[in-house]
Amino acid sequence: MIKNIEEVSCAFLHDIDLVCFSHLRWGFVFQRPNHLLSRFSKHQRVFFIEEPIFYEGEDKLQIENYNENLFVVTPHMKNKPSEQHVAKQQKKFIDNLFTNMNIEKYFAWYYTPMALPFTSHLKPQLVVYDCMDELSAFKFAPPQLTILEKQLFKKANVVFTGGQSIYESKKNAHHNIYAFPSSIDKHHFGKARKIKEDPDDQKHIPHPRFGFFGVIDERFDIDLIDSVAKAKPDWHFVLLGPIVKIDPASLPKYHNIHYLGGKKYDELPNYIAGWDIAMVAFAMNESTRFISPTKTPEYLAAGKPVISTPIRDVVRPYGDNKLVHIVDNAQEFIEAGEEELSKKRKSSWLKKVDDFLLYNSWDRTWGQMVRHIEDAYVLNTAKSKLKERKAYV
C-alpha cells in the first residue's frame, strides 16, 4: 500500500511527454484532470489539449504555459465549420504542435473518446483512458460517443474510472481497468476549519447556511432546493458555481437562495468555512447514475456535515459509514438538516471522518496510477521489442 508519495518510482516519466485530450477546459472548474495532471507536470511535460473554441477570427492554436512543464492548448476555429473541417483542422493543429514542441516520445491520455477522429494517426508509447464520467448520459452528448468509446477501450493500454459505480459498469470492457474514486487535498480544504471571516459576498447572508459548490447544470436537483427553500424560509442556500446547459430562468428564485457565481479553487475554503451544512444536491437521473462527486470528501475534510441525495458513490461508502446524511426527498432533507443543526457537539463524528479520510489524497491516487502506467508501459515496450525481433527473423 502506498502511503507516501516518496514510495512511488516515477523516473520513467522524465523521458516521456504526456499529451492529454479533454472535453473539459483547464480553467473552468478545478477538478480531477487538474489535480492529476498538475502532479504529472512535476515530472514531465504535459500538453492539455482542449476542445475548439469557435469564434469570428481565423483558425489558430493558442498555447498557454501554466508552469514550467504544463501547456494548455486551445484550438480556435472560425465559426460554423463543417464536422469534417473541424477534425481535419484539429489533426493539422496536433501535427504542428508535435513538430513545434518537439514531442517525439509520449503517451496519450484521453478524457473523451471524441478526440479519436483526429488522433488515430498518432503513435504514442502508451494510451491511458481516464473514464471519469459516463459522458454519453450528459445533456447534448454526441450520438457517436458510445461507438468511439468502444474504439478507445480497444486502443487503451490501461483504463481508470472516476468511481466505483462506473468501474462496475465498465469493468468487462477492458482487461486492465482500475477504479479511482474522487480524492481530496486535505490540507487545502482543512483550512476551512480555522477560517473565521466571511468573503464580502457571503457575509451578509444569515445563518443557518446550506452550501453547494460545483457546476450547476442538468445534474443539479432544482426541485429539491426549490421545495426545501420554500418550506424553510429561515434557512439560506449558498450556491457557488457556473450555470451551464440549463436555462438560468429555470432555477428557483427566493430571498433565501443566493447564487454567488463561480469561485476559484483557492477561494473555496473561505466560503465553506461560513456554512453550517454542505450539500451534494444532485438529481437522480441518467447523467448522475455513475458520478463520484469530488465535493463529498472535500466537504468532510473542511469539517462540514453533509446532506446528499442517494448518489450511489456517495451512499457507498460515505452513507454506509454514517459520515453523510442520505435523503430521498425534501422532507427527509429538512429532517436531516434539523437533526444536524440541533447537535451541540460533533467531535466524535469529526474524529470518525478524519480516520476515514486518513489515506485519501490526490497524491496517493496519482502515485497508484503511476504504478499501473509503469507496469503497462514496461509490458507494451517488451511487446514492441518482441515484434521487432520477429520482424527480422
C-alpha positions, 0 to 999 in steps of 0.5 A: 500500500502506498502511503507516501508519495516518496514510495512511488518510482516515477523516473520513467516519466522524465523521458516521456511527454504526456499529451492529454485530450479533454472535453473539459477546459483547464480553467473552468472548474478545478477538478480531477484532470487538474489535480492529476495532471498538475502532479504529472507536470512535476515530472514531465511535460504535459500538453492539455489539449482542449476542445475548439473554441469557435469564434469570428477570427481565423483558425489558430492554436493558442498555447498557454504555459501554466508552469514550467512543464504544463501547456494548455492548448486551445484550438480556435476555429472560425465559426460554423465549420463543417464536422469534417473541417473541424477534425481535419483542422484539429489533426493539422493543429496536433501535427504542428504542435508535435513538430513545434514542441518537439514531442517525439516520445509520449503517451496519450491520455484521453478524457473523451473518446471524441478526440479519436477522429483526429488522433488515430494517426498518432503513435504514442508509447502508451494510451491511458483512458481516464473514464471519469464520467459516463459522458454519453448520459450528459445533456447534448452528448454526441450520438457517436460517443458510445461507438468511439468509446468502444474504439478507445477501450480497444486502443487503451493500454490501461483504463481508470474510472472516476468511481466505483459505480462506473468501474462496475459498469465498465469493468468487462470492457477492458482487461486492465481497468482500475477504479479511482474514486474522487480524492481530496487535498486535505490540507487545502480544504482543512483550512476551512476549519480555522477560517473565521471571516466571511468573503464580502459576498457571503457575509451578509447572508444569515445563518443557518447556511446550506452550501453547494459548490460545483457546476450547476447544470442538468445534474443539479436537483432544482426541485429539491432546493426549490421545495426545501427553500420554500418550506424553510424560509429561515434557512439560506442556500449558498450556491457557488458555481457556473450555470451551464446547459440549463436555462438560468430562468429555470432555477428557483428564485427566493430571498433565501437562495443566493447564487454567488457565481463561480469561485476559484479553487483557492477561494473555496475554503473561505466560503465553506468555512461560513456554512453550517451544512454542505450539500451534494444536491444532485438529481437522480437521473441518467447523467448522475447514475455513475458520478463520484462527486469530488465535493463529498470528501472535500466537504468532510475534510473542511469539517462540514456535515453533509446532506446528499441525495442517494448518489450511489458513490456517495451512499457507498461508502460515505452513507454506509459509514454514517459520515453523510446524511442520505435523503430521498426527498425534501422532507427527509432533507429538512429532517436531516438538516434539523437533526444536524443543526440541533447537535451541540457537539460533533467531535466524535463524528469529526474524529470518525471522518478524519480516520476515514479520510486518513489515506485519501489524497490526490497524491496517493491516487496519482502515485497508484496510477503511476504504478499501473502506467509503469507496469503497462508501459514496461509490458507494451515496450517488451511487446514492441521489442518482441515484434521487432525481433520477429520482424527480422527473423 
